[in-house]
Amino acid sequence: MLKMGSYKIPLMKNVFLKEGETKKALARFITTADKLSMGEKCFEFEKKFARWQGAKHAILLNSGSSANLAIIQALKNLGKLKNGDAVGFSALTWSTNVMPIIQMGLRPIIIDCEPATLNVMSRHLESKIKKTPLRAFFVTNALGFVGDLDRVRSVCLKNKIILLEDN
């Protein structure tokens, strides 16, 4: 059991592997590329990522915010979500996870989190869906922490809840 207050979690850190080398490669790319976005490197990455995922296609977006909005819009376009559907989300999350729910005309439903994991646990989800049936659940793995995601996934499958995960 984690003792709250005993850990400091950095909100920012260096994320590059071989940082010096990576920064030089980025600088070369920026100074020599014809376009900085939606160019050949983007298409190359989409193809490689789709292959790695075992998918036919992958689409690179400019941000996680845009990705969240795009996935919810896609689910509405496919008829899997409709105006007014209840969509649960982690009480500890980013505005960029909640705003697409609101923007797309869905009903946001807050689901409590576990202080030790900073995330929704399956028991929180099960408790909420007894009172409020959900059509989808948007879980956020804040700062890289996860709850009992395998059990959350099982609850979603059993109750036909679309599980969206922001990592």
DAVEN-V507167 format. One record per residue. N is the residue number from 1. RES is the residue in three letters. D_FIRST is the distance of its C-alpha to the first C-alpha in Angstrom with 1 decimal. Layout:
BEGIN
n res d_first
N RES D_FIRST
N RES D_FIRST
END
This chain:
BEGIN
n res d_first
1 MET 0.0
2 LEU 3.8
3 LYS 6.4
4 MET 9.1
5 GLY 12.3
6 SER 11.4
7 TYR 12.4
8 LYS 15.8
9 ILE 16.4
10 PRO 20.1
11 LEU 21.9
12 MET 24.8
13 LYS 25.4
14 ASN 28.2
15 VAL 28.0
16 PHE 31.1
17 LEU 31.3
18 LYS 34.1
19 GLU 34.3
20 GLY 37.9
21 GLU 39.4
22 THR 37.8
23 LYS 39.0
24 LYS 42.5
25 ALA 42.6
26 LEU 41.5
27 ALA 44.2
28 ARG 46.8
29 PHE 45.9
30 ILE 46.2
31 THR 49.5
32 THR 51.1
33 ALA 49.8
34 ASP 52.3
35 LYS 49.5
36 LEU 46.0
37 SER 44.7
38 MET 45.5
39 GLY 47.6
40 GLU 47.8
41 LYS 44.5
42 CYS 42.8
43 PHE 44.7
44 GLU 44.0
45 PHE 40.3
46 GLU 40.4
47 LYS 42.3
48 LYS 40.1
49 PHE 36.9
50 ALA 38.4
51 ARG 39.4
52 TRP 36.0
53 GLN 34.5
54 GLY 37.3
55 ALA 38.6
56 LYS 42.2
57 HIS 41.4
58 ALA 38.9
59 ILE 39.5
60 LEU 38.3
61 LEU 37.8
62 ASN 37.8
63 SER 34.3
64 GLY 31.2
65 SER 32.6
66 SER 35.8
67 ALA 34.0
68 ASN 32.1
69 LEU 35.4
70 ALA 37.2
71 ILE 35.0
72 ILE 35.2
73 GLN 39.0
74 ALA 39.3
75 LEU 37.7
76 LYS 40.1
77 ASN 43.0
78 LEU 42.2
79 GLY 42.1
80 LYS 38.5
81 LEU 37.7
82 LYS 40.2
83 ASN 40.7
84 GLY 38.6
85 ASP 36.1
86 ALA 32.6
87 VAL 30.1
88 GLY 26.4
89 PHE 24.3
90 SER 20.9
91 ALA 20.8
92 LEU 19.5
93 THR 22.3
94 TRP 25.5
95 SER 28.8
96 THR 30.2
97 ASN 28.2
98 VAL 29.4
99 MET 33.0
100 PRO 34.2
101 ILE 33.2
102 ILE 35.4
103 GLN 38.1
104 MET 38.6
105 GLY 39.2
106 LEU 36.1
107 ARG 34.1
108 PRO 30.7
109 ILE 28.0
110 ILE 24.7
111 ILE 21.6
112 ASP 18.5
113 CYS 15.3
114 GLU 11.6
115 PRO 10.5
116 ALA 7.3
117 THR 9.8
118 LEU 13.0
119 ASN 14.6
120 VAL 16.2
121 MET 14.7
122 SER 17.4
123 ARG 17.2
124 HIS 18.0
125 LEU 20.9
126 GLU 22.1
127 SER 22.2
128 LYS 24.1
129 ILE 26.6
130 LYS 27.6
131 LYS 29.0
132 THR 30.0
133 PRO 30.9
134 LEU 30.1
135 ARG 32.3
136 ALA 29.8
137 PHE 26.2
138 PHE 25.5
139 VAL 21.9
140 THR 21.0
141 ASN 18.5
142 ALA 18.2
143 LEU 18.0
144 GLY 17.5
145 PHE 14.1
146 VAL 14.5
147 GLY 13.2
148 ASP 14.3
149 LEU 17.7
150 ASP 19.5
151 ARG 19.0
152 VAL 20.0
153 ARG 23.0
154 SER 23.9
155 VAL 23.9
156 CYS 26.1
157 LEU 28.4
158 LYS 28.8
159 ASN 29.6
160 LYS 31.7
161 ILE 29.6
162 ILE 30.2
163 LEU 27.0
164 LEU 27.2
165 GLU 24.6
166 ASP 24.6
167 ASN 23.2
END
